[in-house]
Amino acid sequence: TVIAIGGFFLVSNKSSYLWVVILTPIVAIITISLSRIVSIYSLSIYSLPFNFIVLVFVYILKLRTEPGKELALVSIQQNSPEKNLYAFENEKRRF
């Protein structure tokens, strides 16, 4: 959750790290609750809660009518949080 929200899908800043702190316990709670349900069928939960929370969070951010300055989605993926931040800052200065 930290890598996905904190730097891969969002530009790294204080707000993205705050959301990481909020979403990480939610992932843990969903993992614990779903593992009890799925264990009835002798299945394991693996990464389902992580994928669900991250995808729903990114989808909700995409649905915003006015994108905020604090939570900026990465427009062109550079495959590194540092490169994403550099590209975002560079684009902000240029345009």
Secondary structure, 3 states (H helix, E strand, C coil): CHHHHHHHCECCCHHHHHHHHHHHHHHHHHHHHHHHHHHCCCCCCCCHHHHHHHHHHHHHHHCCCCCCCCCCECCCCCCCHHHHHHHHHHHHHHC
